[in-house]
Amino acid sequence: MIVGNWNLKEFDSLPDYQGQKMTIRVWIDKPASPTRVNIWTNKGGLYGNPIETGKSGYSTVTGVIPTGFTNWNIVIGGTIDNNELSYKELKLELGAVPTPWSPAPDDLEGDNQ
């Protein structure tokens, strides 16, 4: 399952963070095969811890975003093509310490209308 790639505007700022330390974390719920989050680039990647088949938990990885990449994506993936799972609380942030998930301010604006 690709949740972002170089063609999607929501994730187009990753090149701005080349060479910086970032953390990505997501809650994965009961995947059909071991599943993890990763940031893939054509210059290397960052790969989170796997969540085992039928279990739930956070897949997290911290590392330095590779430099000089031209292709990239963010993937929540497993070892089989038809991996069924649910996920929530996907968060990519600067630094080495994941902070608790909260909705983006833009997401809250709709609740106040």
N, C-alpha and C positions, 0 to 999 in steps of 0.2 A: 504494500500500500504506500504509494508516494503521496505525501501530504504537502509537498512543495517542490518546485523545480525552477530552473532559470527562466521559464516562460510565465510564471505566475507572479503578478505584481505584489501579492502579500509577502513574498519572500525575496524581493529583488534587492534588498539592502545588504545581504550577506557579504558581497564583495567589499563593502565599506569596512568590514571587521577583519579583513585578512591580517594574520599575524597577531591577533589579540586572543586572550584566553576567554572562552565562553563555556557556558553550561547549558545543556539541553536536558529536559526531563519531561516524562509523560507517564501517566497512569495507564497501564494496560490491564484489561479485564478478561481473564479466561481465554487466552488464545488457543487455537487448535494445534499449534506447534510452538516451540520455543521462539519468542519474539522479542526484539529490542528496537530502540530508536537509534538512528545514526544520521550523521551529516556526511554525505559522500561528495567528494570533489574529484576532478580528474588529476589532482595533485596530492591526493591522500584523503583520509577521512577520520572521523571520530565515531567510535562504536560503543554503545551503551551495554550495560549488563542485560543478559536475557531474562525474560520472565518465562518460567517453565509452562509446559502444556497444562491447561486447566487451572492454573494459579493466577493470582492477581498481585500487582505491585508496581512500583515505579522503576522504569528503566531510565538510568541517568548516566551522562558522560560529561566530563570536563576536559578540555584540552585547547590547544592553540589552533585556530582556524588556519589551514594551509594558505600559502601565498601563491600568487600567479595562476590561480585556476580560472578556467573559462566555462566549465560546465559544473553543475552542482545540483543536489537535491537533498531534501530531508525525508527520510524513510522510516516508517514503522513497519518492520518486516520480520517474517519468519522463514522457516526452512522449506515450506511448501507453497506452491502457487495459489492454492485456494484457502489460504489461512483465514479463518474467521475469528474476529476479535472485536472488542469495543475498546475505545480509548478516550481519555479526557485529560484536561489540564496540561496540554502541550505548552511548554514555555521554554523559550530560548532567551538567555540573558548574558550580559557581560559578567565576567568574574568566575571564581571557582566555587562559590557557595550558592546552591539553589535556594531561592526564597519561596515562601508559600505562594501557591497559585491564587490569583484573583482576576476577575474579569477586566478587560481593557476598558478605560474610560469611555471609549466610543460605544462599547456594548451597553454600558449603563445609561447613556443618553436616551436611548429608545424607551427605557423604563420610566423616565420622568415626563414623557410627553402626554 
